[in-house]
Amino acid sequence: ASWIQQQETALAESQQYLKAIQRDAFETRNETILIYDRISSIHDEIEQLQTALSTSHKALQKELDDLELSQAKIKNLEKEALDAAKSVADTMSTMQQGSLQNDLPVVAKKNATPTPRNTHNETPLATNSKSLCHLVDDNEESQMLKPSSSTDNLRATRERAATAPSNCSSFMRIHDLDMTDSTHGGTTTDASSQVDSLSSSTFTSQHSNDLFYIDNGVCSVLDKLFRLGHEVVMDESSRFVPTKDTKNILNKYKKLNPLYPNHSQDGINDSDSNSYPRPLWHAAHDDDILIWTGHVDHNGFGSDWPMCKGRALIQASPRELLDLLSDSSQIKRYNKMSQGREDLYILQASVDTTEEESQYGFAGSAKITRSLNKPKLLPKAIEMTSLMHSKPLPSGGYMTVNRSVFEDNTGQPKNPRGTIQSEMLLGVLLMRPANVEGTVTELTTTTHALSSGVPEMFAKRAGPTSAYNMIRDLQTLFAKNNSRN
């Protein structure tokens, strides 16, 4: 009887355990049903999202198709207008061909040799052209030196350069150069003035071509471009806004010296042209790289595209840095995106050339280059053809200005090579000694460029990054060279 009672007790416990298991199984089943319901609901939501996405994609594709159609129509209209303007400009240029003065060969085949100047029966340069390209020293950076009377007299007797062949013309945008002011005494040649006025009147929009036939006034063009570049690169106003990282660096400088940037921190007299940092100047220190973004101060061509400025110290003399940046064969050493740069035509080779020594009447070097850059996120390389002009500064440094040139007044390349055509509206490289010994250079870069095949949002982000990377690579390159020495 005791055994039977034990068995009944064990059976009762087993039944209770079985009931507990059944209860857990029932709860698990209910939870499983809920999970299946949730999965089904999520699946329905996914299908709804896919349907909405498909509808949006179709609508977007339609908008893109409409946009492409509109762009094609606009391009056809622009081409017709450009062809008409070119036809009229060519006709008027031909009519005035006998009166062209101061002609200059600019665009020519690679490795071509400049035509020697004629020594007989040539028209002298105008005595009132005043195309000197001087800068004052650092104490009065905002003003330019006036040409001396002796230099004017010398230019008046210099024979002009040989006439450019008809297939070697070059055009540059002058919408921001003020080529008609009294500085040049109104001596711009008739043919170039006609091309300028035709372009300006024909294309009245914000993106007016405003192209100038620079073969007829290269000294004036280089002078004006150099002045503009100097004015922009020296501008420390609020038109340039620091990036987030640069703002943090400037705040750090401010904490270390509450007078920054209005005080020379090296104990060197501010009136000394070699003093660094200079008064009213956002100087860089150590290996810091300062980057700003800004805008141009006109409403002309490209005014809706941003401008980028960078500044840093490079462990090299200004001349060493200039020689590297001017050597097209060395560009891949400090520009990782570069696929090469070639010198199409060297107008004046040595940066040490004076106005008196120059065949054309301007100091410094000048050449036309073609460069290719391939950003990782773009399917094609970016191509740019530009005129590069370098000249010494009275302070002991150098400055280089850069602007795109074209073979005709359409503002488009004649022989596209399947690349993205980019245009340099203004490029400036300011190289000044940052110490008394001249062994360290403060490099300030300014870049204002646009590419018709590059999204504007990408360009706005890529500009500061490209400027930073190039400056950082230059710092690294010279640091390695110094360590080897």
C-alpha positions as CSV (number, residue, x, y, z in Angstrom):
1,A,0.0,0.0,0.0
2,S,2.9,2.3,0.7
3,W,4.4,1.6,-2.7
4,I,1.2,2.3,-4.4
5,Q,0.9,5.6,-2.6
6,Q,4.4,6.5,-3.7
7,Q,3.6,5.7,-7.2
8,E,0.4,7.8,-7.1
9,T,2.4,10.7,-5.7
10,A,5.0,10.4,-8.5
11,L,2.2,10.2,-11.1
12,A,0.6,13.3,-9.7
13,E,3.9,15.2,-9.9
14,S,4.5,14.0,-13.5
15,Q,1.0,15.2,-14.4
16,Q,1.7,18.6,-12.9
17,Y,5.0,18.8,-14.8
18,L,3.3,17.7,-18.0
19,K,0.7,20.4,-17.5
20,A,3.5,23.0,-17.0
21,I,5.2,21.9,-20.2
22,Q,1.8,22.1,-22.1
23,R,1.3,25.6,-20.7
24,D,4.8,26.7,-21.8
25,A,4.2,25.1,-25.2
26,F,0.9,27.0,-25.6
27,E,2.6,30.3,-24.7
28,T,5.4,29.6,-27.1
29,R,2.9,28.9,-29.8
30,N,1.1,32.2,-29.2
31,E,4.5,34.0,-29.3
32,T,5.3,32.3,-32.5
33,I,2.0,33.3,-34.0
34,L,2.7,36.9,-33.0
35,I,6.2,36.8,-34.6
36,Y,4.7,35.4,-37.8
37,D,2.2,38.3,-37.8
38,R,4.9,40.8,-37.3
39,I,7.0,39.3,-40.1
40,S,3.9,39.4,-42.4
41,S,3.3,43.0,-41.4
42,I,7.0,43.9,-42.1
43,H,6.8,42.1,-45.4
44,D,3.8,44.1,-46.4
45,E,5.5,47.3,-45.4
46,I,8.5,46.3,-47.5
47,E,6.3,45.7,-50.5
48,Q,4.7,49.1,-50.0
49,L,8.1,50.8,-49.8
50,Q,9.3,48.9,-52.9
51,T,6.2,50.1,-54.8
52,A,6.7,53.7,-53.6
53,L,10.4,53.5,-54.5
54,S,9.5,52.2,-58.0
55,T,7.0,55.0,-58.5
56,S,9.5,57.6,-57.3
57,H,12.2,56.1,-59.5
58,K,10.0,56.3,-62.6
59,A,9.0,59.9,-61.7
60,L,12.7,60.8,-61.2
61,Q,13.7,59.1,-64.5
62,K,11.0,61.1,-66.3
63,E,12.3,64.3,-64.7
64,L,15.9,63.4,-65.7
65,D,14.7,62.7,-69.3
66,D,13.0,66.1,-69.4
67,L,16.1,67.8,-68.0
68,E,18.3,66.2,-70.6
69,L,16.0,67.2,-73.3
70,S,15.9,70.8,-72.0
71,Q,19.7,70.8,-71.7
72,A,20.1,69.6,-75.2
73,K,17.8,72.4,-76.5
74,I,19.7,74.9,-74.5
75,K,23.1,73.6,-75.8
76,N,21.7,73.9,-79.4
77,L,20.6,77.5,-78.8
78,E,24.0,78.3,-77.2
79,K,25.8,76.8,-80.1
80,E,23.8,78.7,-82.6
81,A,24.5,81.9,-80.7
82,L,28.2,81.2,-80.3
83,D,28.5,80.3,-84.0
84,A,26.8,83.5,-85.0
85,A,29.0,85.6,-82.6
86,K,32.2,83.9,-83.9
87,S,31.2,84.5,-87.5
88,V,30.7,88.2,-86.9
89,A,33.9,88.4,-84.8
90,D,36.0,86.6,-87.4
91,T,34.6,88.9,-90.1
92,M,35.4,92.1,-88.2
93,S,38.8,90.7,-87.2
94,T,39.6,90.1,-90.9
95,M,38.5,93.6,-91.8
96,Q,40.8,95.0,-89.1
97,Q,43.7,92.6,-89.8
98,G,45.8,95.4,-91.3
99,S,45.7,97.5,-88.2
100,L,46.5,94.8,-85.6
101,Q,49.4,95.9,-83.2
102,N,51.5,94.2,-80.6
103,D,50.6,90.8,-81.9
104,L,51.9,87.9,-79.9
105,P,52.1,84.1,-80.6
106,V,50.6,82.4,-77.6
107,V,49.0,79.0,-78.4
108,A,51.2,76.9,-80.6
109,K,52.3,73.3,-81.1
110,K,54.3,71.6,-78.3
111,N,58.0,72.4,-78.4
112,A,57.5,75.2,-80.9
113,T,60.0,78.0,-81.0
114,P,58.9,81.6,-80.7
115,T,59.2,83.5,-84.0
116,P,62.2,85.9,-83.6
117,R,61.2,89.5,-83.5
118,N,61.5,91.5,-86.7
119,T,64.2,94.2,-86.6
120,H,63.0,96.2,-89.7
121,N,59.9,98.3,-90.4
122,E,58.0,97.1,-87.3
123,T,55.5,99.3,-85.3
124,P,56.9,100.1,-81.8
125,L,54.8,99.5,-78.7
126,A,52.6,102.4,-77.5
127,T,54.4,104.7,-75.1
128,N,51.3,105.0,-72.9
129,S,50.5,101.3,-72.5
130,K,51.8,101.3,-68.9
131,S,51.6,97.5,-68.6
132,L,54.2,97.2,-65.8
133,C,53.5,94.4,-63.4
134,H,55.1,95.5,-60.1
135,L,53.9,95.1,-56.5
136,V,54.8,97.3,-53.6
137,D,56.6,95.6,-50.7
138,D,54.6,94.1,-47.8
139,N,54.2,97.5,-46.0
140,E,51.7,98.7,-48.6
141,E,50.4,95.5,-50.1
142,S,47.2,97.1,-51.3
143,Q,48.9,99.6,-53.8
144,M,50.9,98.9,-56.9
145,L,54.1,100.7,-58.0
146,K,53.8,103.2,-60.8
147,P,55.9,102.7,-63.9
148,S,59.0,104.7,-64.1
149,S,59.5,107.2,-67.0
150,S,62.8,105.5,-68.0
151,T,61.0,102.1,-68.5
152,D,58.3,103.8,-70.5
153,N,60.9,105.4,-72.8
154,L,62.6,102.0,-73.2
155,R,59.3,100.3,-74.0
156,A,58.5,103.0,-76.5
157,T,61.6,102.1,-78.6
158,R,61.3,98.3,-78.2
159,E,60.2,96.6,-81.4
160,R,57.0,94.5,-81.1
161,A,57.1,90.7,-81.2
162,A,56.4,89.0,-84.5
163,T,52.8,88.7,-85.7
164,A,51.0,85.5,-84.5
165,P,49.9,83.1,-87.2
166,S,46.2,83.1,-87.8
167,N,45.8,79.6,-86.3
168,C,47.6,80.5,-83.1
169,S,45.1,82.8,-81.4
170,S,44.3,82.7,-77.7
171,F,41.3,84.0,-75.8
172,M,40.8,84.6,-72.1
173,R,37.9,85.7,-70.0
174,I,38.4,89.3,-68.8
175,H,35.0,89.8,-67.0
176,D,36.8,90.7,-63.8
177,L,40.0,92.4,-65.2
178,D,38.6,95.8,-66.1
179,M,40.6,96.0,-69.3
180,T,39.1,99.3,-70.5
181,D,40.2,101.6,-67.6
182,S,42.6,104.4,-68.0
183,T,45.6,102.3,-66.8
184,H,46.1,101.2,-70.4
185,G,45.3,104.6,-71.9
186,G,42.6,103.1,-74.1
187,T,45.2,101.4,-76.3
188,T,43.5,98.1,-76.7
189,T,43.5,97.2,-80.4
190,D,40.4,97.5,-82.5
191,A,40.1,93.8,-83.2
192,S,40.4,92.7,-79.6
193,S,37.9,95.3,-78.5
194,Q,35.4,94.1,-81.1
195,V,35.7,90.5,-79.9
196,D,35.2,91.6,-76.3
197,S,32.2,93.8,-77.1
198,L,30.6,91.2,-79.3
199,S,30.9,88.5,-76.6
200,S,29.7,90.8,-73.9
201,S,26.7,92.1,-75.9
202,T,25.8,88.7,-77.3
203,F,25.9,86.8,-74.0
204,T,24.2,89.1,-71.6
205,S,23.6,86.5,-68.9
206,Q,25.5,86.0,-65.7
207,H,27.6,83.4,-67.5
208,S,28.6,85.7,-70.3
209,N,31.7,84.6,-72.2
210,D,33.4,88.1,-72.2
211,L,36.4,86.6,-74.0
212,F,39.4,88.7,-75.0
213,Y,41.9,88.2,-77.8
214,I,45.0,88.3,-75.6
215,D,47.5,88.0,-78.5
216,N,46.9,91.7,-79.0
217,G,47.6,92.8,-75.5
218,V,49.4,90.1,-73.5
219,C,51.3,92.6,-71.3
220,S,48.0,94.3,-70.3
221,V,46.3,90.9,-69.6
222,L,49.2,89.6,-67.5
223,D,49.4,92.8,-65.6
224,K,45.7,92.9,-64.8
225,L,45.5,89.2,-64.0
226,F,48.6,89.5,-61.7
227,R,47.0,92.5,-59.9
228,L,43.7,90.7,-59.5
229,G,45.4,87.6,-58.1
230,H,47.4,89.6,-55.6
231,E,44.3,91.5,-54.5
232,V,42.4,88.2,-53.9
233,V,45.2,86.2,-52.3
234,M,45.9,89.1,-49.8
235,D,42.3,89.5,-48.9
236,E,41.8,88.6,-45.2
237,S,38.2,89.8,-45.0
238,S,35.1,87.9,-44.0
239,R,34.4,86.9,-47.6
240,F,36.6,83.9,-46.8
241,V,35.0,81.6,-44.2
242,P,37.2,79.1,-42.4
243,T,36.3,75.4,-42.5
244,K,35.4,73.7,-39.2
245,D,39.0,72.4,-38.6
246,T,40.5,75.8,-39.5
247,K,38.2,77.6,-37.2
248,N,39.4,75.3,-34.3
249,I,43.0,76.0,-35.2
250,L,42.4,79.8,-35.3
251,N,40.6,79.6,-31.9
252,K,43.7,77.8,-30.5
253,Y,46.0,80.6,-31.9
254,K,43.7,83.2,-30.3
255,K,43.9,81.5,-26.9
256,L,47.7,81.4,-27.1
257,N,47.8,85.1,-28.2
258,P,44.7,87.2,-27.6
259,L,46.1,89.7,-30.2
260,Y,46.1,87.2,-33.0
261,P,45.9,87.8,-35.9
262,N,46.6,91.5,-35.4
263,H,50.1,91.2,-33.9
264,S,53.5,89.9,-35.0
265,Q,54.3,87.0,-32.8
266,D,58.0,86.5,-33.6
267,G,59.3,89.7,-32.0
268,I,60.3,91.0,-35.5
269,N,59.5,94.6,-36.3
270,D,56.2,94.7,-38.2
271,S,57.6,97.4,-40.5
272,D,60.3,94.9,-41.7
273,S,59.2,93.5,-45.1
274,N,60.5,90.1,-44.0
275,S,58.6,90.0,-40.7
276,Y,56.4,87.0,-40.2
277,P,53.7,86.6,-39.2
278,R,52.6,89.9,-40.7
279,P,50.1,92.3,-39.2
280,L,46.4,91.7,-40.0
281,W,47.3,88.3,-41.3
282,H,45.9,84.9,-40.4
283,A,49.3,83.2,-40.2
284,A,49.8,79.4,-40.1
285,H,52.2,77.8,-37.6
286,D,54.1,74.5,-37.4
287,D,52.4,71.9,-39.6
288,D,48.9,73.4,-39.4
289,I,47.0,73.8,-42.7
290,L,44.4,76.6,-42.8
291,I,41.5,76.3,-45.4
292,W,38.8,78.8,-46.2
293,T,36.0,78.9,-48.7
294,G,34.7,82.1,-50.1
295,H,33.2,83.9,-53.1
296,V,34.1,86.4,-55.8
297,D,33.1,90.0,-55.5
298,H,31.4,90.3,-58.9
299,N,28.4,88.9,-60.6
300,G,30.2,87.8,-63.7
301,F,31.0,84.4,-65.2
302,G,31.4,81.7,-62.5
303,S,30.4,83.9,-59.6
304,D,28.0,81.2,-58.4
305,W,30.9,78.8,-57.9
306,P,32.9,78.8,-54.7
307,M,36.5,79.9,-54.2
308,C,38.9,78.1,-52.0
309,K,42.0,79.4,-50.1
310,G,44.7,77.5,-48.3
311,R,47.7,78.5,-46.2
312,A,50.6,76.6,-44.5
313,L,54.3,76.7,-43.9
314,I,56.6,74.7,-46.2
315,Q,60.2,73.8,-45.2
316,A,61.8,75.2,-48.3
317,S,62.8,78.6,-49.7
318,P,60.3,80.4,-51.9
319,R,62.5,79.8,-54.9
320,E,62.7,76.1,-54.2
321,L,59.0,75.9,-53.9
322,L,58.4,77.9,-57.1
323,D,60.8,75.8,-59.1
324,L,58.9,72.6,-58.0
325,L,55.5,74.0,-58.7
326,S,56.5,75.4,-62.1
327,D,58.1,72.1,-63.3
328,S,55.3,70.2,-65.0
329,S,57.3,67.0,-64.8
330,Q,57.2,67.1,-61.0
331,I,53.5,67.6,-60.5
332,K,52.7,64.0,-59.6
333,R,55.0,64.2,-56.6
334,Y,52.6,66.5,-54.8
335,N,49.3,66.0,-56.5
336,K,48.0,62.4,-56.2
337,M,45.1,63.0,-58.5
338,S,47.3,64.3,-61.4
339,Q,47.7,62.2,-64.5
340,G,50.3,64.7,-65.8
341,R,50.8,68.2,-67.0
342,E,52.5,69.3,-70.2
343,D,53.9,72.6,-71.4
344,L,52.1,73.3,-74.7
345,Y,54.0,76.6,-75.3
346,I,56.6,78.4,-73.3
347,L,56.2,82.1,-73.9
348,Q,59.0,83.2,-71.5
349,A,61.0,80.6,-69.7
350,S,62.8,82.3,-66.8
351,V,61.0,83.9,-63.9
352,D,64.1,86.1,-63.5
353,T,63.5,87.8,-66.9
354,T,63.1,91.5,-66.4
355,E,60.9,93.8,-68.5
356,E,64.0,95.2,-70.2
357,E,65.2,91.7,-71.2
358,S,61.8,90.5,-72.3
359,Q,61.0,90.2,-76.0
360,Y,57.4,91.1,-75.2
361,G,57.8,93.7,-72.5
362,F,56.7,91.8,-69.2
363,A,58.7,90.5,-66.3
364,G,58.8,86.9,-65.1
365,S,57.8,83.7,-66.9
366,A,54.7,82.6,-68.8
367,K,53.6,79.4,-70.5
368,I,50.5,77.6,-71.6
369,T,49.9,74.2,-70.0
370,R,47.5,71.3,-70.3
371,S,46.8,69.2,-67.2
372,L,44.8,66.1,-66.4
373,N,43.4,65.2,-63.0
374,K,41.4,62.1,-62.1
375,P,39.4,62.3,-58.8
376,K,38.4,58.8,-57.6
377,L,34.7,59.5,-57.6
378,L,34.6,60.8,-61.2
379,P,34.4,58.4,-64.2
380,K,36.6,60.6,-66.4
381,A,39.7,62.8,-66.0
382,I,39.4,66.5,-65.7
383,E,41.3,68.5,-68.4
384,M,42.4,72.1,-68.1
385,T,44.3,74.3,-70.5
386,S,45.6,77.5,-68.9
387,L,48.1,80.3,-69.0
388,M,50.6,80.3,-66.1
389,H,52.5,83.5,-65.2
390,S,55.1,83.7,-62.4
391,K,57.0,86.8,-61.2
392,P,59.2,87.8,-58.2
393,L,57.8,90.0,-55.5
394,P,59.8,92.9,-54.0
395,S,59.6,91.2,-50.6
396,G,61.8,88.4,-51.8
397,G,59.0,85.9,-52.5
398,Y,57.1,84.9,-55.7
399,M,53.6,84.8,-57.0
400,T,52.0,82.7,-59.7
401,V,48.7,83.3,-61.4
402,N,46.8,80.9,-63.6
403,R,43.7,81.3,-65.8
404,S,42.3,79.1,-68.6
405,V,42.8,80.1,-72.3
406,F,40.9,79.0,-75.4
407,E,41.7,78.7,-79.1
408,D,38.6,80.7,-80.1
409,N,36.0,83.0,-78.6
410,T,33.5,80.1,-77.9
411,G,35.1,79.3,-74.6
412,Q,35.2,75.6,-75.6
413,P,38.1,73.3,-76.7
414,K,38.4,72.6,-80.4
415,N,39.6,69.0,-80.0
416,P,37.8,67.4,-77.0
417,R,39.4,64.1,-75.9
418,G,36.6,62.5,-74.0
419,T,37.6,64.3,-70.7
420,I,35.6,66.6,-68.4
421,Q,36.5,70.1,-69.5
422,S,37.4,72.2,-66.5
423,E,38.1,76.0,-66.4
424,M,40.4,77.8,-64.1
425,L,38.9,81.2,-63.5
426,L,41.6,82.2,-61.1
427,G,44.5,80.3,-59.5
428,V,47.0,82.0,-57.3
429,L,50.1,80.7,-55.5
430,L,51.7,83.2,-53.1
431,M,55.1,82.2,-51.8
432,R,56.7,84.5,-49.2
433,P,59.6,84.0,-46.8
434,A,58.4,83.1,-43.3
435,N,61.6,83.7,-41.5
436,V,64.6,86.0,-41.8
437,E,66.8,83.3,-43.2
438,G,64.3,82.6,-46.0
439,T,64.5,78.9,-45.5
440,V,60.8,78.5,-44.7
441,T,58.0,79.6,-47.0
442,E,54.5,80.6,-46.2
443,L,52.4,79.3,-49.1
444,T,48.9,80.8,-49.7
445,T,46.8,79.2,-52.5
446,T,43.6,80.5,-54.0
447,T,41.6,78.5,-56.5
448,H,38.4,79.5,-58.3
449,A,37.5,76.8,-60.9
450,L,34.5,75.3,-62.5
451,S,33.8,72.1,-64.4
452,S,30.7,71.7,-66.5
453,G,30.6,67.9,-66.1
454,V,31.1,67.9,-62.3
455,P,28.2,68.3,-59.9
456,E,28.4,71.6,-58.1
457,M,27.9,69.9,-54.7
458,F,30.9,67.6,-55.4
459,A,33.0,70.6,-56.4
460,K,32.2,72.5,-53.2
461,R,33.3,69.6,-51.1
462,A,36.2,68.5,-53.2
463,G,37.8,72.0,-53.4
464,P,38.8,72.3,-49.7
465,T,39.9,68.7,-49.6
466,S,42.1,69.0,-52.7
467,A,43.7,72.2,-51.4
468,Y,44.4,70.5,-48.1
469,N,45.8,67.3,-49.7
470,M,48.1,69.2,-52.0
471,I,49.6,71.4,-49.3
472,R,50.0,68.4,-47.0
473,D,51.8,66.5,-49.8
474,L,54.1,69.5,-50.3
475,Q,54.9,69.6,-46.6
476,T,55.7,65.9,-46.6
477,L,57.8,66.1,-49.7
478,F,60.1,68.8,-48.4
479,A,60.2,67.3,-44.9
480,K,61.6,64.1,-46.5
481,N,64.1,66.0,-48.6
482,N,65.3,67.9,-45.5
483,S,65.7,64.7,-43.5
484,R,67.8,63.1,-46.2
485,N,70.1,66.2,-46.2
